[in-house]
Amino acid sequence: MSGLQATSIERRSGVSLWRQIADRILQGIAAGDFAESAALPPEMALAERYGVNRHTVRSAIAALVQEGVLRAEQGRGTFVLSRKRLSYPIGARTRFSTGLQGQTSERHIALLASSVEPASRRIADALKLARGAAVLRLETRGEADGHPVSRATAWFDVRRFAGIDAAMAETGSVTASLRRFGINDYLRQSTVLSARHADAADLADLDLQPGAIVLVTVAVNVTLDGQPIQFSESRFPAERVELKLSAND
């Protein structure tokens, strides 16, 4: 059967069968196996292909319809809405807005919450602060063309960046907010990449179904002279975004 990943379904993997089937369909779409508006094979054919019942296939398709990947038309079938994932570059000057430029028409970062807390060892080491020093924690969601494409938690030294939460709420941009504190340019010092299943908070904030995978970046941003200014953990839905490592930017 063309246009579908041939990898087998793992019945004892801990991931529900319908989610695994949804992921196989997503892989085929991301690989370009389906043209925009192409029809998926019928439910019965998919059920036979994966050795499951039609209800399981129907659950996978329903999830992808809800996620905006497929479109179901009564009496006609199910069609591909989105063929390609967004490509988000990770490099020396990683920026949310410019990173998605040319792929989306509207981009911004929404501030969900902010709080002051003592720095854990991990945060203190990243920002070169004393353990327990006060840091400002920002919870944000990156949105593109009205769809959530990232969920991030970032920490800043509260002594230096008091009020950056208000700046973020107003500007919807980390770069524009940092300019208000005299930082006109900054670099990505390090990025650690991993992947995991989305937790309950990410499922809700990124509008995902249980079992969805998120790509995780843990990063430190520094001034041009090497002073750490931001430590962050960002999560990207793997079904919508791919991370592209860039050596030159």
Sequence and secondary structure as in RCSB ss.txt:
>XXXX:A:sequence
MSGLQATSIERRSGVSLWRQIADRILQGIAAGDFAESAALPPEMALAERYGVNRHTVRSAIAALVQEGVLRAEQG
RGTFVLSRKRLSYPIGARTRFSTGLQGQTSERHIALLASSVEPASRRIADALKLARGAAVLRLETRGEADGHPVS
RATAWFDVRRFAGIDAAMAETGSVTASLRRFGINDYLRQSTVLSARHADAADLADLDLQPGAIVLVTVAVNVTLD
GQPIQFSESRFPAERVELKLSAND
>XXXX:A:secstr
 TTS      TTSSS HHHHHHHHHHHHHHTT S TT B   HHHHHHHHT  HHHHHHHHHHHHHTTSEEEETT
TEEEES  S EEEEESTT  HHHHTBTTBS EEEEEEEEEEEE  HHHHHHHT  TT EEEEEEEEEEETTEEEE
EEEEEEEHHHHTTHHHHHHHHS HHHHHHTTT    EEEEEEEEEEE  HHHHHHTT  TT EEEEEEEEEE TT
S EEEEEEEEEETTTEEEEE S  
